């Protein structure tokens, strides 16, 4: 590789990094700026001259942020558990079990990816309302507890397991549950981590569906509750930035804990011997 090519790659990397990380750094910087600092200067200043955590304390005083965080964690936990359990079972069934209509089921999962979520949101709300789950956290979590994309991810992960290993388990007398537990699951831990991370982020960041389902203020999730902050303090971008950072922290923690499994899932396909 020539010197020019290296320089071009590094410049391109810096540009992409600035585009992706720049808005986050600006929000973080704004959330730490004191009341005496001007955040609308022509020359952006990423390093606060008067750093303070007072904006975060003001967010907690303005809205019941810890209640909203607890509600979001409940919804996210239900979605993560639901997707990990049901997507794993469905993916294993479609990939490893033989039953009539298997190709039809797989085709239906693929077909659901074509439809945007807004197409089915009315029917979802009617179903949730008929079940008596409107204005409840379970009603918010239920439609997201299994996603077709996650089923297909698990289906693809289970297909990567060599057929010989699966057949050897069958010859040893293992039933379907034993094959799933002792043969298949150890080989797809990375994909399960990917599903867990995506499910958590999707549930945590969701705004439209909780806004439709929830009416009681104490049951609002964090993304919906932060809108009250923006409406109340629309002129103080410091508090809005602090609220955004509070919403980001759980996602950063989850990814930090599961990152080694996440990258394993990205390149998963080999089976340990």
N, C-alpha and C positions, 0 to 999 in steps of 0.2 A: 504494500500500500504506500503510495507516494505521500509526501508531506502535504501537498495541496488537498488530497482526499481526506487526510486526517483532520486538517484545519476545517474543511467544509463540514465534516461529520460533527465535530465538536461545536462549531457555530450553530448548526442545525439543532443539536441537542440542547444547547443553552436557550435557543429561541423557543423550542417546545416546552422546556422546563419553565421558562418565564410565563408562557401562556397558561400552563396548567397550574403552577404553584403560585403565580403572581397574585391572583384574586384572593387566595387563602391568606397569603402573607399580609395583604393590604387589610383584610378584615381583622386579622389578629392584631396588626399594628393599631388600627382604629379603636379596637376594643380596649387597648391599654393606654390610650392618650387621655390626658387630663382635660378638664373643662377649659383651661386657658390656652390650649393648643388649637390652631386652625387646621382643620382637616380638609379644607377646600383650596389649598395653595396650588399655584400653577406647577410648582416643582414638588412632586410627591416625596414625602419623607416617611420611609418605612420604619425608622427607629424613633420611637417617641422620646421627646425631650423631657417630658414629665410623666414617666410610666406610673400607672396606678391600677389597682384591682377594684377600685371603687365602683366602676361601671358594672362589674359582675354582681356586686352586692346590691346595687340599685335594681338590677333585673329581678333578683329574688324578692325585693320589696314591692316591685310594681305588679308582678303576677305570681301566682303559686307555682313557680317553676318546678319545684321538687315533686309536686303532685302530678304535673304534666309529664315529668320524666318517668315517674313510676307507672303512669298509664301507658306511655310508649314502650316501656320495658316489658309490661305484661303482654301487649299486642305483639311485640317483636319476639318474645319468648314462645308464644303460642305458634307463631308462624314458623319459627326456626324448628321447633320440635315437630310440628306437622309436616313440614317439607322433608326433614331428614327421615322421618319414619315412613311416611306414605310414599314419597318419591323413591326411597330405597326399595320398598316392597314392590311397588309397581314396576320400577325399572328392572328388578331381578326377575319378576314374573314374565315380562315381555322378552327379556334377553335370554333366559335360561329354561323356562318352563314351556312345555308344549300343550297348547289348548286350541280349540276351534275358534276361529275368528281372530287369531293373533295379529295378522296383518291389518285387519280392519281397525283393531284397537290402536295399533301403532300409527295408522293413517289418521285416526281421529286426533291423537295427540299432536301430530304434525299440523293438522288443519287448524287447531285452536291457536297456533302461533300466528296465523294470518290475520286473525281478528284483533283489532286494537281493543284495549280494555274499556274504552268509552262506549263501545257498541253494546256491551252486556251489562253496563253499570245500572241501568234501569231495572232489568230483570233481576239482578243481584239484590238490589234494594227491596224489591217486592218480595223476593224469597226471604230475605232477612226479616222483613216486617211480619210476614206470615208466620215465621218461626217464633215470633215474640222476642227477637234479639235486637230490635232497633234501640238506639241510644244505650248500647252496652259495648264493652270492650271485646266481648266474645263475638258480637256481630261485626265489629271492625276486623277482627283477625280471621274469621271463618273463611271468607273467599280466598284469602292468600295462604291458607294452610297447605295447599298443594298446587304447584305450578307445573304446567305442561313442559316448560323448558327444563325444569329440574328433573322431571321424569326421564326426559330424553338424555340428559347428561348422565344420569345413573345407568340408563340403558346402554349408552355407549361405553361407560366404564366397565360394566359387567361383561360386555362383549369382548373386551380386551383380554380377559382371562383365558388362557389356553384351554381348549376343549378337553385336552387329555387330562388335565387336573380335575375338571368337573366329572369326567367319566370315571376316573379312578376313585373319587369319593362315592359315586353311585355303586361301583363294584364292591366297595368296602361296606356297603349297607347303609350309607347315609341317606336320610330323607331330605326333603326340600329345605326344611328349616335348618337342619344341620349343615347342609351345603351352603346356605346363606350365611350362617353364623361363623363357621370355622374355615370356609374356603373363600367365599366371595367378599365378605366384609373386610377382612384384613388387607385385601388388595385394592380397596377403593376408598380408603380413609381420606386421601387427598381430595377426591371429588366430593365427598361428604362435607369436608371443610369448606370447599368452594360454595356448595349449596347453602351451608349455614351462614356464611358471610353475606352472600347475595340476598338471602331471605331476610337477614337482620337489617341490612341497608335498605332494602325495598320497603319493609314494614316501618322502619324508623323514619324514613324520608317521605312516606306517603302523606299527601295532603288532601287530595280531592275526596277520597273515599271516607276518611274519618270526618271530614267536613259535612258530608251528606248524612252519615249515620248518626253522629252525636249531636245532641242538643243541650245536655246538661253541662254547665261550665266546669264542674269538678271532674268530669269524665273526659275532657278534651285531651288529645295527645299533644306532644310538645310542638310539632310543626304547626298545628292549628292554634295552639295557645300563644305562640310567638306573634301571631298576627295582631293580637290585642296589644302587644308591646309596640308594634310598629304603628298602630293607630293612635295609641296614647302618647307616644314620644316620637312622632313622625319627624320632628325637627332635630332630634338628637341621635345622629347616626352611631354615636359611640355605644349607646345602650342596645341598639339593634345589632351591631357587630358583636357585642358581648353575648347576646342571646344566640346568635349564629354559632359562636365558638362553643357555647354550652351544649348546643345540639350536636356539634361535631365530636366532642370528647368521647362519648360511648362508642362511636364508630371507630375511632382511632384505637381505643382500648381493645375492642373485639378483633380488629385486624392485626394488632400487635401480638395478641395471644395466639392467633391461628395462622399467622403468616407463613410459617414453615410448612404447614399442611396445605395452605393455599397454593404455594408454588409447586408443591409436590403434585397437587391435583391438576395443575396446568399441564404438566408433562407426564401425567400418569399413563401407564400402559404396560410397564414392566411388572413382573411378579417376582417377589423375593423367594428364593429357594431355601 
